């Protein structure tokens, strides 16, 4: 099983220089990658990456005397101010190449969605097979 402590460094490695910045009210800047929803007091500049705290569970089934859960991770890329189209689409392509068995969805900015978003979901088992093949 993959934990968020293992996933976050992978995503930071894949998207390294493409990730934007969060700026705190005191002026401190950090990479714009968040586990869960970031604080509303942060100003976001460039590409924002949102990771879940835990994977989602799709199904559960009994195998022998144990319950087996099919879990998947959803990663959100959000195109914030000063994020160029090139940066946004390069980040989307990097994640698609990094997780070849993933599902993804692009959502354009509309009235109920302030910024363009790209969501990619993958199962750890698919990713593990990629690394061990």
N, C-alpha and C positions, 0 to 999 in steps of 0.2 A: 504494500500500500504506500501511496505517496502522501506526504504531509505538506502542509503549507510551508514549513521550514525548509523543505527540499524543493518545492515548486518555485518559490519566490526567487532564489538565486539563479535557477534555470532561466526564468523569464528575464531577469536583469541581464544575464549573460547574452541571451539571444537578441535583446533589443537595446543593449548598452547605450550607445550615443544617441539613440532616437527618442529616449524617454525625456519628457519635459521636466519642469520644476514646480514644486509647491513652495510658496513663499508665506511664511508666518507673519503675523502683524508686526513682530519685532525685527523683521528683515531677514531672518534665517531662511536659507534655501536648502531643500533636499530634493532627491529625485521624486518625480510624480508617479510613484507606484504605491498603491495602498492595499492593505488587506482589509476588506470590508469598506464601508462608505467613509471617505475622508471627512475631516472636520470642515464645517461650513466657513470657518474663519480663514481657511487657506485660500490664497489666490493661486490659480492654476495657469501655467503658461506652457504651451506646447502639447505634446502627446501625453495623455494620462492613461495609466494602466490600473485597472481595478481587479483584484483577485478575491475570491471567496475565502472565508475562514475555513470552511469545510467543503468537501465535495458533495454534490447532489446525489441522491440515491434514486436510481431509475426503477429497479425491481429488486426483489429478494426471492431467493428460492432455497429449498432445502437440498443440501448435498451431504449425504450420509447423516451424521448427527449434528451438523452445523448449518447455520443460515449463511448463505453467500449473498452479498449485496453487490449489485452492479452499480458502481459509482463512477461519476464523471465530473470533471472540472470545467467551469466556464470562466473564461478570461475576457474582460471587456477592454477594448482600446477606444478611447474617446478623443476626438480631434477638437482640442480647445483652441483658444486664441493663439495666434502666432505659430500654429502647427501647419506647415505647408502640406498641400496635397501629396507631394512626393514623399515626404516623411511618413505621412499617415499610411499611404499605400505600400511603401517599403516595409513598414512594421507589420502590416497585414500579411504581406507575402512571406516575410521571415517566419512568422508564426505558422502559416500554412505549410511551409517547407519543413519546419521543425517538428510539426505534429501531422504527419502525412495521412493518418487515418481519422482525422478530425472532421467535425461538421462546423460550418461557419455561416454567419449571416451578417450582411452589411445593412445598416439602417440609416437612411439619409435623414438629415435634420428636417423636421416637420413642426407643425404647431405644438404637438405634445412632446416633442423631443428637440431640445435646444441645440444639441451638437451631434454631428455624425458619429456613429458608433459602429464598431466591428466586434462581433461576439464569436469566439471560437470555443468549442467544447470537445473534449477528448476523454477517453477512458485511459487510466494508467496502464492497464493491460496492453492496450494498443501501443502505447509509448514504450513500454518495457520490451515488447517484441521488436520494435524498431532498433533499440539499443543492443539487443542480444543477437539479432540476425546477422 
